[in-house]
Amino acid sequence: MQADDTKRIRALFISDLHLQPAQPAITAAFHAFMEQQAPAADALYLLGDLFEYWAGDDDLAEPFHREITAAIRRVSDAGVAVYWIAGNRDFLAGDGFAAASGATILPETWVADIAGLRVVLLHGDAQCTDDVKYMEFRAQVRQPAWQQQFLAMPLAQRKAIIAGLRDNSRKAHGEKSYEIMDVTPQAIADIFDQTGATVMIHGHTHRPALHDVDGKRRYVLPDWEPAATPPRGGWIAIGADGAVTRHQLDGAFIG
């Protein structure tokens, strides 16, 4: 073992950046993270909604998407294992995105053994089971037949449909309680029981926190908005000693 191996970061986790050209501050924060933090890790896990939306891999020709994908590729080419779990905004990222970015696409629930910890990773939207309307919509769009039909449409048509869905989603959020849009305790307990994990990391809810679940730990990643007051955003790290730590974009260490 090298003298500094105990200080090595085994894995980093981010989610919910919702990257888009209209939010340059978030894009700048993402690039800073990819240049300064990501190269120091053995692995980087992107846990969904990295993009505000993904209409299909043929949209890789769009300059902004090329920019973000190239940033991921540079980290991968530097020797960091990059893993991708789809979110509710970018679940259409497929083999083309994986090939361009160097990321490995994982199933929506994934168990990893990291520094002696059994960690279950997910985006988190599938566990918002009280939001019945969203769960029905999710079940529809995650069907291969629906995706095949959707991706067969012209790209411009797909983007127009997605824009309409985003508008409807914003309106629906204003009518729903925070409790309905959060994960349910039973869904979380089921994941722990099914996987045997002792640590869970997910995003989606935009409610960063550490929860104790019957002696197990559930970490919720933040969304990113560095221009907000106060600024939001950050990442989770697992060190070689198995310590799980939370970090904010402004450099604050949460622990």
N, C-alpha and C positions, 0 to 999 in steps of 0.2 A: 504493500500500500504506500502510495506517495504521501509525503508529509502533510500536504494540504488536502488530501482526499476527503477528510471529514468535513471540510468546508464546502465541498462540491454540492451544487444544487442538483438534486436528482430529477426534479420535475417542476415545471411552471404551468399555471393554469390561468386562462383568461376567457371571458365570454362577454357577449352583449355590448360590443363596441358600436354596432349598427353603422358601420363605415359607409359613407356616401360623400360625393363631391361637395354637397351643401354644408358639410360639417368639417371644415379644414382643421379646426383645433383638435378634433378627435383623431383625424388622420395623422397629424403631426405627433400626437402622443403615442399613437400606434408605432410609427416609424422609430421614435426614440426608444420605446420598449424593445422593439425588434433588434435595434442596433446595440443597446446597452445592457439589457437584462437577458434576453433570450440566448445569446451565444454562450452564456456562462452555465447553461443547464445541459443535462444529458437529454432531456425530453421536454417538448412543449406541447401542451394539450389545448386545442382551440375548441371550446365547449359550446359552440353554437351562437348564431346571430352575430357572427363577425361582420357580416354585411347587412345593410338595411334590407336588402332583398337580393335574391339570385334567381334570374329568370331562366337559366339554363347555361350549359357550358359554352354554347355558341356566343354568349355575351362576354367571353374572354377577350374578344376583339376590342371591347370598350377600353379606352386608355386608362381610366381609373382602376378598373378591375385588373388590367395588366400590371399596373403599379403595385397594387396590394399583393397580387400573386407573386410578383417578382421579389418582393420583400420577404415573403414566406420562403421562397425558393433559396434565397441567399442564406437564410438560417439553416435550412435543410442541407444545403451544399457545404456548410461549415461543420457538419457532423452532428447536428442536433436532430434527434428523431422527432418529427412533427406528426401529431395525430389530430384528427378532425372528427368531431361529433356534430351532426347537423342540428341547427336550431329550427324554430318555427318560421324564420325568415329566409333561411338559406339551405333548406333541405333538398333542393334540386341540384346542389353541387354534386358532380359525379366524377366519372373516370377522367374526363378531360381536365377538370380542375385539379384532381389529384396528380395527374401527370405533370401539369404545368407548375404546381406549387411544391411538389415533392412530399406532400402530406399523405399519410395513410388514413383512409376513411374507415372509421370504426362503427359498429352497430350503435343504436341509440342508447343502449345501456352496456357499459364495459367495466370489467373488473381488472384492475392492474395491481400487481405486487410491487410496491415502491418502497425501498429502504425499510423493508420489514413490515410494512403496513399493507393490509388488504383494503384497497380503495375502490369504491364504485363511482363511476363517472357517468354523468348524463347532462342533458340540457336542462330538463326540469319541467317542460311544458306537459309531458305525458302524465305527470303526477298532480296536475291541477284538476282533479277529477270532479270537483264540485261545479266547475264551469261546463255544464252539460252541452251548451251550444258549441263551445269551442272544441270539446272532445268529439262531437259529431263531425264537425268540419275537419278536424285533424285526421280522423279515421278515413274520411273520404280522400283527402289529398295525399295521404301516404300510401294509397293503393297503387301498385305498379301500373294497372290499366289506366287509372286517371292520369298519372304522370306521363305515360306514353302518349296519351291523347293530347294533353296540354303541351308537351314539348314538340308535338308535330305542328302546332300553330306557328305562324310567323312571329319572329322575336318582338316586333313592335306591338302586335296584338297581345302577346303575353305580358308585356310591360304595362299596357293599358289595363289589363285585367287585374294585375297586381296592384296598380295604383288605386283602383277602385276598392279592392279588398283592404288596403291599408287605410283608406278613408273610413270604410265601414268599421274597421277594427278600432280606430280612434273614437268613433262615436259610441261603440259598444262599451269601451272601457269606461267612458263617462257615466254609464248606466249601471255598472257592476260594482259591487263592494270589493274592498281589498281582500276580504276573506275568500270570496269566490275565486278570485284570480290568483290565489296563493296555492301552494302544494297542500295536499291534505295529509294529516298525520297517518292515516291508514295506508295511503299509497307509499309514503316514505318507509313505514314499518315493513310493508310487504317487500320492498326492494332490499332492505337490510336482511330480512329473513331468507329471501331467495338467493342472495349472493354470498352471505356469510361475511360481508364486509364489516369493518369496524369504523371506517371513515367514508363519508360521502361528500362529493364536491359537485355542485351544479350551479347554474345561473338561472336565467329566464325571468325571475320574479322582480329583479332590480331591488332586492331587499338584502343587502349584504349583512351577514351575521354568522355567528357560530351557535348552533343549537345542540343541546344534549338530548339524545334520543335513547333512553334506557341504557346509558353508559356508553353509547356510541356517539360519534361526532358528525354533525352535518354542517358543512361549510357552504355558504351561499356567496357566489361571486357578485361583484358590483357591475352595474352598467357604467359606461364611460361618458362623462360630460365635463371635460376640464374647464369649460367656460362658465359652468354653473357656479352659483354662490350658495354654499361652499362647493369647490370642485368635487366631482365624483369620479370614481374609477380606481383601478388597481388590479392586483393579482394575488394569487396564492402560490406559495413555494413549499416544496418538501425537500429538506436537506438530507444529506447522507446519514445523519443520525436519526432520521425519522421525524424530526420536528416539523410540524406544519405551521407556517407563519403567513400572516396577511399583511399586505403592503399597499399603500395608497399611492396615487400618481404624484402627489406632492412630496413623496419621499418618506412620509410618516410610516412607522412600523407599528402595526396593531398588535401583533403577537398571535 
